[in-house]
């Protein structure tokens, strides 16, 4: 199966968009049902070329009775039912529609409810990062999944951010790189709910490690290649390893206990949401954006022990192809019988708009065990890149 990712605003107002996406050779479109703020290029849309999305939003009608303490905002830059309109148009073109659902990455709610966000060892809040250790946050995520399935009636469900976000955010005018902070150390949450779950001395060890000039920099904090400003994504994944040497060195004998707390945080949210999804729509396949690294934070949540309730585990493939392939192989080892692995492939800068090069990447990921290709991002791609994406799928026999 081949899947192209898109936003509702890529489809709504552009009658040619569904056929253009179908011409890529994909079976399915992952359509954003809930998404964070961004600034997106729309190079083929007849009504705009750049769209500013100032806050997180829910792209289906917001029914007040369906929500608890946390209520998502509706968009003002497109219609409140943009997901439904886009979904109808895509299905008319013969495409399946999966609901791409971003969970804990929501700056609008984080700013409105600062008590519910991730806090680092120094007490600094990350307003874009809702911490799932809070019942209000887990309840919001559950209601979000229920509404997406009930109102959106998708052909599949894709869960992103099914766990805690971390230090890496790449927000507008990000000014953090020169500090050389280790991102793993700065991603460990010490909000009122998380801090009490750790063994005594955890906060002190993390603070001391951050403030030690000689602390090694983890792979997660290594600077990523910069993309052109018009295509930068605030949620670009930073986790690339299967562990965190810096965190484990800092925590010493406490590492195992703290790691178990963090893994359970993601796992408990994941179990709750997959159970809800199975109850509401038993036959709708569930895809998880996942990382085998037990310390992972961000859009690809920690999943070091697998998840039998899911149908597909998707790994990030935005970095070094060899490391990305190793991650996919590890996800394959975690799969239960019948589960599949997907490769989330960056087809935007800094990748070249080169069909042969992209096809070679796809072959690498398929060899590593991927049976699904998730192309990011058909809505943002220029005409040249769309052609390269279609040709690459053909050349790779996918």
C-alpha positions as CSV (number, residue, x, y, z in Angstrom):
1,X,0.0,0.0,0.0
2,X,1.2,3.5,-0.8
3,X,-0.1,6.5,1.1
4,X,0.3,10.2,0.4
5,X,-0.1,12.7,3.2
6,X,-2.2,15.9,2.6
7,X,-4.0,18.6,4.5
8,X,-7.7,19.4,4.0
9,X,-6.9,22.8,2.6
10,X,-4.9,21.2,-0.1
11,X,-8.1,19.6,-1.4
12,X,-10.9,22.1,-0.5
13,X,-11.1,24.8,-3.2
14,X,-9.0,22.8,-5.7
15,X,-11.2,20.6,-7.9
16,X,-8.1,19.1,-9.6
17,X,-6.4,18.0,-6.4
18,X,-8.0,14.5,-6.0
19,X,-7.1,13.4,-9.5
20,X,-3.6,14.9,-9.1
21,X,-3.1,12.8,-5.9
22,X,-4.5,9.7,-7.5
23,X,-2.1,10.1,-10.4
24,X,0.8,9.6,-8.0
25,X,0.0,5.9,-7.9
26,X,-1.1,5.8,-4.3
27,X,-4.0,3.9,-2.9
28,X,-4.8,6.1,0.0
29,X,-4.5,9.7,1.3
30,X,-3.6,10.4,4.9
31,X,-5.8,13.5,5.5
32,X,-5.2,15.6,8.5
33,X,-8.2,15.5,10.8
34,X,-6.4,17.2,13.8
35,X,-3.3,19.2,13.3
36,X,-1.0,21.7,14.9
37,X,-0.1,25.2,13.7
38,X,2.0,25.6,10.6
39,X,2.9,27.7,7.6
40,X,2.3,25.7,4.5
41,X,3.1,26.1,0.8
42,X,0.3,25.1,-1.6
43,X,2.1,25.3,-4.9
44,X,-0.8,24.0,-7.1
45,X,-3.8,25.4,-5.3
46,X,-5.8,27.9,-7.4
47,X,-6.7,30.1,-4.5
48,X,-3.4,30.5,-2.6
49,X,0.3,29.7,-2.6
50,X,1.1,30.0,1.1
51,X,-1.3,29.4,4.0
52,X,-0.7,30.5,7.5
53,X,-2.3,28.2,10.1
54,X,-1.9,30.2,13.4
55,X,-3.2,27.5,15.8
56,X,-4.0,23.8,16.2
57,X,-7.4,22.9,14.9
58,X,-9.9,20.1,14.4
59,X,-11.0,19.8,10.8
60,X,-14.4,18.2,11.5
61,X,-17.4,20.0,13.0
62,X,-16.7,20.6,16.7
63,X,-19.7,19.3,18.6
64,X,-19.7,20.9,22.1
65,X,-21.4,17.9,23.7
66,X,-18.7,15.6,22.6
67,X,-15.9,17.2,24.6
68,X,-14.8,17.5,28.2
69,X,-12.5,20.1,29.8
70,X,-10.4,20.4,26.6
71,X,-12.2,21.4,23.4
72,X,-10.3,21.7,20.1
73,X,-10.6,24.9,18.0
74,X,-12.2,25.0,14.6
75,X,-10.2,26.5,11.7
76,X,-10.9,30.0,10.4
77,X,-8.6,29.6,7.3
78,X,-10.8,26.9,5.8
79,X,-14.3,25.6,6.4
80,X,-15.1,23.9,9.7
81,X,-16.0,20.7,7.9
82,X,-12.9,20.8,5.6
83,X,-12.0,17.2,6.4
84,X,-15.5,15.9,5.3
85,X,-15.4,17.9,2.1
86,X,-11.9,16.8,1.2
87,X,-12.7,13.2,2.1
88,X,-15.7,13.2,-0.2
89,X,-13.7,14.6,-3.1
90,X,-10.9,12.1,-2.6
91,X,-13.2,9.1,-2.5
92,X,-14.9,10.3,-5.6
93,X,-11.4,9.9,-7.3
94,X,-11.2,6.3,-6.1
95,X,-8.9,6.9,-3.1
96,X,-9.3,5.6,0.4
97,X,-9.0,8.2,3.2
98,X,-7.2,7.7,6.4
99,X,-7.7,10.2,9.3
100,X,-4.2,11.6,10.2
101,X,-4.8,12.5,13.8
102,X,-2.2,14.5,15.8
103,X,-2.8,13.9,19.5
104,X,-0.6,15.6,22.2
105,X,0.9,18.4,20.0
106,X,-1.5,21.3,20.5
107,X,-0.1,24.7,21.5
108,X,-3.5,26.3,21.6
109,X,-4.7,24.0,24.3
110,X,-1.3,24.0,26.0
111,X,-1.4,27.8,26.3
112,X,-5.0,27.7,27.6
113,X,-4.2,25.0,30.2
114,X,-0.5,25.4,31.3
115,X,-1.0,23.0,34.1
116,X,-1.3,20.2,31.6
117,X,1.9,20.6,29.6
118,X,5.3,19.0,29.7
119,X,7.8,20.7,32.0
120,X,11.5,20.0,32.0
121,X,13.8,19.4,35.0
122,X,14.2,23.2,35.4
123,X,10.4,23.8,35.5
124,X,10.2,25.3,32.0
125,X,6.9,24.6,30.3
126,X,6.6,23.4,26.7
127,X,3.2,24.9,25.7
128,X,3.0,22.9,22.5
129,X,3.3,19.6,24.4
130,X,0.3,18.2,26.3
131,X,1.5,15.7,28.8
132,X,-0.5,12.5,28.6
133,X,0.1,11.7,32.3
134,X,-2.8,14.0,33.0
135,X,-6.3,12.5,32.9
136,X,-7.7,15.6,31.2
137,X,-5.2,15.1,28.3
138,X,-5.8,11.4,28.0
139,X,-9.5,12.0,28.0
140,X,-9.1,14.7,25.3
141,X,-7.2,12.3,23.1
142,X,-9.8,9.6,23.6
143,X,-12.6,12.0,22.7
144,X,-10.6,13.1,19.7
145,X,-10.2,9.6,18.4
146,X,-13.9,8.9,19.0
147,X,-15.0,12.0,17.1
148,X,-12.7,11.4,14.2
149,X,-14.1,7.9,13.8
150,X,-17.7,8.8,14.5
151,X,-18.0,12.0,12.4
152,X,-15.2,11.5,9.9
153,X,-15.9,7.8,9.1
154,X,-12.4,7.3,7.7
155,X,-11.2,4.1,6.0
156,X,-8.3,4.0,8.5
157,X,-6.9,5.8,11.5
158,X,-3.3,7.2,11.8
159,X,-2.2,8.2,15.3
160,X,0.7,10.7,15.6
161,X,2.1,12.0,18.9
162,X,0.6,9.1,20.9
163,X,2.8,9.9,23.9
164,X,4.7,12.9,25.2
165,X,6.2,15.6,23.0
166,X,9.8,16.6,23.9
167,X,12.3,19.4,23.6
168,X,12.5,19.2,19.8
169,X,9.8,21.4,18.3
170,X,11.3,23.6,15.4
171,X,8.8,26.3,16.0
172,X,8.8,29.6,14.2
173,X,12.0,31.5,14.9
174,X,13.5,28.7,17.0
175,X,16.4,29.9,19.0
176,X,17.8,26.9,20.8
177,X,20.5,25.3,18.7
178,X,23.4,27.3,20.0
179,X,22.8,26.3,23.6
180,X,24.0,22.7,22.8
181,X,21.4,21.2,25.2
182,X,21.0,17.5,25.0
183,X,17.5,17.1,23.7
184,X,16.9,13.8,25.5
185,X,17.8,15.3,28.9
186,X,15.6,18.4,28.1
187,X,12.7,16.1,27.0
188,X,12.1,14.3,30.3
189,X,8.9,15.6,31.8
190,X,8.7,16.8,35.4
191,X,5.2,18.1,35.5
192,X,3.4,17.6,38.8
193,X,2.0,14.2,37.6
194,X,5.3,12.9,36.1
195,X,7.8,14.0,38.7
196,X,6.2,12.0,41.5
197,X,6.5,8.8,39.5
198,X,10.3,8.9,39.3
199,X,12.7,7.7,42.0
200,X,14.1,10.2,44.3
201,X,17.0,12.2,42.9
202,X,16.0,12.0,39.2
203,X,15.5,15.7,38.7
204,X,18.8,16.5,40.4
205,X,20.7,14.1,38.2
206,X,19.1,15.4,35.0
207,X,19.7,19.1,35.9
208,X,23.4,18.3,36.8
209,X,23.9,16.6,33.5
210,X,22.4,19.4,31.5
211,X,24.6,21.9,33.3
212,X,27.8,19.9,32.7
213,X,29.7,21.3,29.8
214,X,31.1,17.9,28.9
215,X,27.8,16.1,28.8
216,X,27.7,14.2,25.5
217,X,25.2,15.3,22.9
218,X,22.6,12.6,22.0
219,X,21.6,11.9,18.4
220,X,18.2,13.5,19.2
221,X,19.8,16.8,19.8
222,X,22.1,16.8,16.8
223,X,21.2,19.7,14.4
224,X,19.0,18.6,11.5
225,X,19.6,19.8,8.0
226,X,17.7,23.0,7.4
227,X,14.9,23.1,4.9
228,X,13.8,26.2,3.0
229,X,11.7,28.4,5.2
230,X,8.5,27.9,3.2
231,X,8.6,24.1,3.9
232,X,9.8,24.0,7.5
233,X,7.7,21.8,9.7
234,X,7.5,22.5,13.4
235,X,7.1,18.8,14.2
236,X,10.1,17.4,12.3
237,X,11.1,14.2,14.1
238,X,14.5,14.3,15.9
239,X,14.7,10.8,17.4
240,X,17.0,8.5,15.4
241,X,18.5,6.0,17.9
242,X,17.2,3.0,19.8
243,X,18.4,4.4,23.1
244,X,19.7,7.5,24.9
245,X,23.2,7.2,26.1
246,X,23.2,10.7,27.7
247,X,20.0,10.1,29.7
248,X,21.1,6.7,30.9
249,X,24.5,8.0,31.8
250,X,22.9,10.9,33.7
251,X,20.4,8.7,35.5
252,X,22.9,5.9,36.4
253,X,21.2,3.3,38.7
254,X,17.9,5.1,38.3
255,X,17.7,4.6,34.5
256,X,15.8,1.4,34.4
257,X,13.0,2.6,36.7
258,X,12.7,6.0,34.9
259,X,12.7,4.3,31.5
260,X,9.8,2.0,32.7
261,X,7.8,5.0,33.8
262,X,8.3,6.7,30.4
263,X,7.5,3.6,28.4
264,X,4.3,3.0,30.4
265,X,3.2,6.6,29.8
266,X,3.1,6.1,26.0
267,X,1.8,2.5,26.3
268,X,-1.1,3.4,28.6
269,X,-2.3,6.2,26.2
270,X,-1.9,3.9,23.2
271,X,-3.9,1.1,24.9
272,X,-6.7,3.5,25.8
273,X,-6.9,4.9,22.3
274,X,-6.7,1.6,20.4
275,X,-9.4,0.2,22.7
276,X,-11.6,3.2,21.9
277,X,-11.0,2.9,18.2
278,X,-11.8,-0.8,18.2
279,X,-15.0,-0.1,20.1
280,X,-16.2,2.7,17.8
281,X,-15.0,1.2,14.5
282,X,-13.9,-2.4,14.9
283,X,-12.9,-2.9,11.2
284,X,-11.0,0.4,10.7
285,X,-7.2,-0.3,10.6
286,X,-5.0,1.5,13.1
287,X,-1.6,2.9,12.1
288,X,0.8,4.1,14.8
289,X,3.7,6.5,14.2
290,X,6.2,4.7,16.3
291,X,9.8,4.5,17.4
292,X,11.5,1.5,19.1
293,X,13.6,3.9,21.2
294,X,12.2,3.7,24.7
295,X,13.2,7.3,25.4
296,X,11.5,8.7,22.2
297,X,9.3,11.8,22.4
298,X,7.5,13.6,19.7
299,X,5.3,12.6,16.8
300,X,6.9,9.1,16.8
301,X,6.1,7.8,20.2
302,X,8.1,5.3,22.2
303,X,7.1,1.7,21.3
304,X,10.0,-0.6,22.4
305,X,7.8,-3.6,23.1
306,X,5.4,-3.5,20.1
307,X,1.7,-3.0,20.1
308,X,-0.6,-5.9,19.1
309,X,-3.7,-3.7,18.9
310,X,-2.3,-1.9,15.9
311,X,-2.3,-3.0,12.3
312,X,0.7,-0.9,11.1
313,X,3.8,0.5,12.8
314,X,5.3,3.4,10.8
315,X,8.9,4.5,11.4
316,X,10.4,7.8,10.5
317,X,12.6,7.8,7.4
318,X,13.7,11.5,7.2
319,X,17.4,11.0,8.1
320,X,20.3,8.7,7.2
321,X,18.9,5.9,5.1
322,X,21.0,3.2,6.9
323,X,19.8,4.3,10.4
324,X,16.2,4.7,9.1
325,X,16.3,1.1,7.6
326,X,17.7,-0.2,11.0
327,X,14.7,1.4,12.7
328,X,12.3,-0.2,10.3
329,X,13.9,-3.6,10.8
330,X,13.6,-3.2,14.6
331,X,9.9,-2.3,14.2
332,X,9.5,-5.4,12.1
333,X,11.0,-7.5,14.9
334,X,8.4,-6.1,17.2
335,X,5.5,-6.9,14.9
336,X,3.0,-9.6,15.8
337,X,1.8,-12.0,13.1
338,X,-0.3,-10.0,10.5
339,X,1.1,-6.6,11.5
340,X,2.9,-4.5,8.9
341,X,5.7,-1.9,8.9
342,X,5.4,1.4,7.1
343,X,8.2,3.8,6.1
344,X,7.4,7.6,6.5
345,X,9.5,8.9,3.6
346,X,10.4,12.5,3.2
347,X,10.0,13.6,-0.4
348,X,10.6,17.3,0.3
349,X,13.8,19.3,0.7
350,X,16.6,18.6,1.5
351,X,15.8,15.4,-0.5
352,X,16.4,16.1,-4.2
353,X,13.4,16.1,-6.7
354,X,15.0,13.1,-8.3
355,X,12.9,10.0,-9.1
356,X,15.9,7.6,-9.3
357,X,17.3,8.7,-6.0
358,X,13.9,8.5,-4.3
359,X,13.2,5.1,-5.8
360,X,16.5,3.9,-4.4
361,X,15.5,5.1,-1.0
362,X,12.2,3.3,-1.3
363,X,13.9,0.0,-2.3
364,X,16.2,0.4,0.8
365,X,13.1,0.7,3.1
366,X,11.3,-2.2,1.5
367,X,14.3,-4.4,1.9
368,X,14.3,-3.4,5.6
369,X,10.8,-4.7,5.9
370,X,8.4,-1.9,4.9
371,X,5.3,-3.0,3.1
372,X,3.8,0.5,3.1
373,X,5.2,3.7,1.8
374,X,3.9,6.9,3.5
375,X,5.0,9.8,1.3
376,X,5.4,13.2,3.0
377,X,4.0,15.4,1.7
378,X,1.9,15.5,-1.4
379,X,0.2,18.8,-0.5
380,X,3.5,20.6,0.0
381,X,5.2,19.2,-3.1
382,X,6.0,21.2,-6.2
383,X,4.9,19.9,-9.6
384,X,8.4,18.6,-10.1
385,X,8.4,16.7,-6.9
386,X,5.0,15.2,-7.5
387,X,6.3,13.9,-10.8
388,X,9.4,12.5,-9.0
389,X,7.2,10.8,-6.4
390,X,5.0,9.2,-9.0
391,X,8.0,8.0,-11.1
392,X,9.8,6.7,-8.0
393,X,6.9,4.5,-7.0
394,X,6.8,3.2,-10.5
395,X,10.6,2.6,-10.7
396,X,10.6,0.8,-7.4
397,X,7.6,-1.4,-8.5
398,X,5.5,-0.2,-5.7
